[in-house]
Amino acid sequence: MILKRLQVKTGQPNLRTNTYVICDENTKEAMVIDPGGEPEKIIEVLNILDVSQIKYIFLTHCHADHIGGIHGLKDEKGGKILISRDDSEGLYNKEISLADYVNMQIPELEADSRIDDGDLIHVGELEFKVIATPGHTKGSVCLYCEKERLIFTGDTLFSGTWGRTDLPTGSFVEIMASISDKLMTLPEETICYPGHGKTTMIQDEKTIYLELKEKEF
């Protein structure tokens, strides 16, 4: 598997979103996760990888800083937009996507497919499992590849902390349950690729949530 991380600019000067380009080495099928902005930067990486058309544009959730580059990317490289059923409204509702809040102009978008917990996404010979992790938004999801021992956590889990829950459809109780019951049960060597900031591993985050669970959040 070829994995590239790009830190793209969004509407706020100091806000960078991690966009991930996944490519199967054998088939050259590709997927882009959370194209938050700067589509030309993402397209340049795809061209370097000799990817003429992407298979999927996968969204971990509907916030503007994770979807801002979709239009330019899809126009140039195609790709079916995948988002959870519960977050799909955010593609065309700026009060949910928070487009104004992060100072971004997002054209109305429509999902090509609405995904659910447990769905399997195939990119070439790679298989990814959708894990529903509500809390940051009601439809937040993570994308897990067991074979490669990695997971894309969006804004659910960061290195040393978790995503905000004070935004529309967010819930602290739900995000803690999602992380403790679904993510912390994955193999400890699983690498976590978050929506912002640096990578981490399940084993490095586990202590935080075990301590919180003892306090019965």
SULTADA-V469325 format. One record per residue. N is the residue number from 1. RES is the residue in one small letter. PSI is psi as a letter, one per 20 degrees, with the letter a starting at -180 (999 if undefined). NEAR is the number of other ideal C-beta (glycine too) atoms within 8 Angstrom. Layout:
<<N:RES:PSI:NEAR> <N:RES:PSI:NEAR>>
This chain:
<<1:m:p:9> <2:i:p:9> <3:l:p:10> <4:k:p:9> <5:r:p:8> <6:l:p:12> <7:q:o:7> <8:v:q:14> <9:k:q:6> <10:t:b:14> <11:g:h:11> <12:q:p:8> <13:p:h:3> <14:n:j:4> <15:l:o:11> <16:r:p:9> <17:t:p:14> <18:n:o:13> <19:t:p:15> <20:y:p:13> <21:v:p:16> <22:i:p:13> <23:c:p:15> <24:d:p:14> <25:e:h:7> <26:n:g:6> <27:t:i:6> <28:k:j:11> <29:e:q:9> <30:a:q:14> <31:m:q:14> <32:v:p:18> <33:i:p:13> <34:d:m:16> <35:p:n:16> <36:g:i:13> <37:g:a:13> <38:e:l:9> <39:p:h:13> <40:e:h:7> <41:k:g:9> <42:i:g:16> <43:i:h:12> <44:e:g:8> <45:v:g:11> <46:l:h:13> <47:n:h:8> <48:i:h:6> <49:l:j:12> <50:d:k:6> <51:v:o:11> <52:s:h:4> <53:q:p:7> <54:i:q:13> <55:k:g:9> <56:y:q:12> <57:i:o:14> <58:f:p:11> <59:l:p:13> <60:t:h:16> <61:h:r:16> <62:c:j:15> <63:h:q:13> <64:a:h:16> <65:d:j:14> <66:h:i:16> <67:i:i:17> <68:g:h:13> <69:g:j:14> <70:i:g:12> <71:h:g:9> <72:g:h:10> <73:l:g:16> <74:k:h:11> <75:d:h:5> <76:e:h:7> <77:k:j:12> <78:g:b:5> <79:g:p:13> <80:k:p:8> <81:i:p:15> <82:l:p:13> <83:i:q:14> <84:s:q:14> <85:r:g:8> <86:d:i:9> <87:d:i:16> <88:s:h:12> <89:e:h:8> <90:g:i:15> <91:l:h:14> <92:y:j:7> <93:n:o:8> <94:k:i:9> <95:e:h:6> <96:i:h:12> <97:s:i:13> <98:l:k:12> <99:a:g:11> <100:d:h:6> <101:y:h:6> <102:v:j:13> <103:n:l:6> <104:m:q:11> <105:q:o:4> <106:i:o:11> <107:p:q:5> <108:e:p:6> <109:l:r:11> <110:e:p:7> <111:a:q:10> <112:d:h:6> <113:s:q:7> <114:r:p:9> <115:i:q:11> <116:d:r:9> <117:d:p:7> <118:g:i:7> <119:d:q:8> <120:l:p:8> <121:i:p:14> <122:h:p:7> <123:v:o:13> <124:g:c:11> <125:e:j:6> <126:l:p:12> <127:e:p:10> <128:f:q:11> <129:k:p:12> <130:v:p:16> <131:i:o:13> <132:a:p:12> <133:t:m:17> <134:p:q:13> <135:g:g:19> <136:h:g:16> <137:t:r:17> <138:k:h:10> <139:g:j:16> <140:s:p:20> <141:v:q:15> <142:c:r:16> <143:l:o:14> <144:y:p:13> <145:c:o:13> <146:e:g:7> <147:k:g:6> <148:e:i:7> <149:r:l:9> <150:l:q:11> <151:i:q:14> <152:f:o:13> <153:t:j:15> <154:g:c:16> <155:d:k:15> <156:t:g:16> <157:l:p:13> <158:f:r:13> <159:s:o:11> <160:g:j:6> <161:t:a:5> <162:w:r:11> <163:g:r:14> <164:r:q:7> <165:t:j:12> <166:d:j:4> <167:l:r:10> <168:p:p:7> <169:t:j:9> <170:g:q:14> <171:s:p:10> <172:f:g:9> <173:v:g:8> <174:e:g:11> <175:i:h:18> <176:m:h:14> <177:a:g:9> <178:s:g:15> <179:i:g:16> <180:s:g:11> <181:d:h:7> <182:k:g:12> <183:l:g:17> <184:m:i:12> <185:t:i:5> <186:l:r:10> <187:p:p:6> <188:e:h:8> <189:e:j:8> <190:t:p:12> <191:i:p:10> <192:c:p:15> <193:y:o:12> <194:p:r:16> <195:g:h:12> <196:h:q:9> <197:g:a:6> <198:k:r:5> <199:t:r:8> <200:t:a:12> <201:m:q:11> <202:i:g:13> <203:q:h:7> <204:d:i:7> <205:e:i:16> <206:k:g:10> <207:t:h:6> <208:i:g:9> <209:y:h:12> <210:l:g:9> <211:e:g:8> <212:l:h:10> <213:k:h:10> <214:e:h:6> <215:k:j:6> <216:e:m:4> <217:f:999:7>>
